[in-house]
Amino acid sequence: MTVQELNQETLDKAIADFKIDEKGFGKILVAIDRQSTPPEVLEKAVSLAKQFNSHLMLFYCLGDPYPNSSNVLAAGSMGIYGGSYSVEMLEQSQKLAQQEREAILSWLQSWCQKLTDLGVATEFDYKQGDAGQTICALAKTWGADAIVIGRRGRSGLSEMLLGSVSNYVLHHASCAVMVVQ
């Protein structure tokens, strides 16, 4: 059959032949970001969760915005960073990082409560590390049946230089992946 021969009848048959395990997706990991996740990502995840009576995990991955303190202080004493990265600046950056973690925790708790109120069993987690690797590792240890993730739309050189979390997850996850654009 060619693409031109595809009609509603053959499409309906293909959909009927495509069977998801009777339990569906019992656990769905939703990778979200406060600044760049489009609302469609959560909408798709909630729709799937309601369809299969799934359990959702909202997940946020914190990058490593600052090098660890011993490396910064050593580098500062050697003249790297202009030699001006003082203990006070390090403490201030750590304080800002802690405030960011608290804001993320509050944001995740708020979304978790909203989704629970909608009747979707929901929990949340956040970890620090490389986003793609951390998402795949959590999906595996948590036993996720599916991952729902957004895509920023990078392509070409920007994707090659900056990387693509969704592309990494798509190629390395141990479960089904839905990339929402």
N, C-alpha and C positions, 0 to 999 in steps of 0.2 A: 504494500500500500504506500502511495506517495502522499506527501503533505497535501497536495491538491485534492486527494480522495477523502481526506479527513472530513467527516460530517458529524452531526450531533449524535447520530446512532452509534457510530464507532467510538466517539468520545464517551458516551454514556457506558458503553461496554467496557472500555478501558478503565473507567473510574470504578465500575462494579468489580472488575477483576483485581483492582488494587485494594488489597485488604491490609489494614493495619491490625496488628495483633489485638485480640479481643479486649485487652486491657488498655489499648491505645497508648497514650503517653502518660504514664503515671506520675512522672516527675519531669518538670520543665524548668530549666535554668534560663533566666532572663538576664542577659548582660546589659547593664544600663550605665549611663553617664549623665550627670546633671546638666552639662552644657551642650552635649551634641546628640543625645538620643532623641530621635523624632518620636512623637506620641504614638505613631503607628506601631512601633515596636511593642509597647505595652498593650496596645489594643489587640494585636495579633496574638500575643501570649495569653491574654485573658480570654480571648475567643477560643483558643485551643484548649485552655484549662477548663472552660465551661463545657466544651464539646465532649471532652474525655474525662471530666471530673478529676482533673489532675491537681497535683500539688505544685505550686510555684515556688521557686527560690529567686528572689531579686538579688542580683550580685553586682557589686561595684568594685572595680580594681583601681587601687591607688598606685600611681607610678612612684618612682623614687625621685622626688623633686630635688633632694639635697644629698650630697655624698655624706657618708657617715662622719661623725665628728672628729675622729682621730685622723682621717685622711685630710679633712679640710684644714685642721690646725697644722698638720705637718706640711701640707702644701703651702699654706699661708706663711709659715716660718721660712720656707725655701724661696719665697718671692713669687710663687704661683698665685693667681688671683690678685696680682698686684701687691701681694704681701699685706693686704689690708683686710683680710677676712679674720676679724677678731673673735674672741670668745663671746663678746656681747652680741655680735652679729649672728653667730652660730646659735646662741640661745634664743635670739629673736626669731630666727628662721624655724627653729624647733617649736617655738610657741605658736607661730603661724600655722605650721603643719598640724599641730595638735588641734587648733581651732578648726581647721579644715576637716579633720577626721570627725570632730564632734558635729559639725554641720552636716556631713555626709551621713552620719549615724542618725541624726534627727530626720533628715530627708528620707532615708530608707525606712525608718520606723513609721513615718507618716504614710508613705505609699503602701507599706505592709498592712497598716490598719485600714486604709481605704479599700484595698482589694479583699481583705478579710470581711469587711462590711458588705461587699458585693457578693459574698458567698464563696469566694475562692480561697482555699487553704493556702496560706502564703507565709513564707519565712524569708529572712534576708541574711546576707553575709557580706563582708568586704575584707579584702586582703591587699597587701602591698606586693608588687612585683610586676613582671612583664605581663601585660594584659592577656595576650593570646595564650601563652603557656599557662597562666594562672586559671583562666576560664576552662581550658581543656582538662587541667588537673582536677579542678573542683568538680567538673561534670563527671569525671570518672570516679572520684572518691565518694561523691554524693549519690551516684547511681542514676544520673539523669538519663532519661529516654530521649530528650531533645533539648537543644539550645536554641533560643531565639535571640538574635543579635542584630543591631543596626549596622548600616554601612554609610560611611561618610561620602562616598563617591569619588575617592581618589583614584586616579588611573595614571598610567604611563610613568613618567619620571618621578612625580610626587609620590606615587605608591611605592616605587622602587627605593627611593631615598628615605621616605618616612615610614614605610611599611603599612600593612593593612591588617588590623586585628581580625576583621571578619574573614579575610582570605586565609589567615593562619588557622583560625578556628575551623573553617570549612575543610581544610586539608588535614587537620590533625586531631579533630574530635573523635571520640570513641562512640558517638551516638549521632542521631539525625540532627541536622543544623538547618534552621530557617533564617536566611539573611533578608532583612526587611530594608528596603531602600526608600 
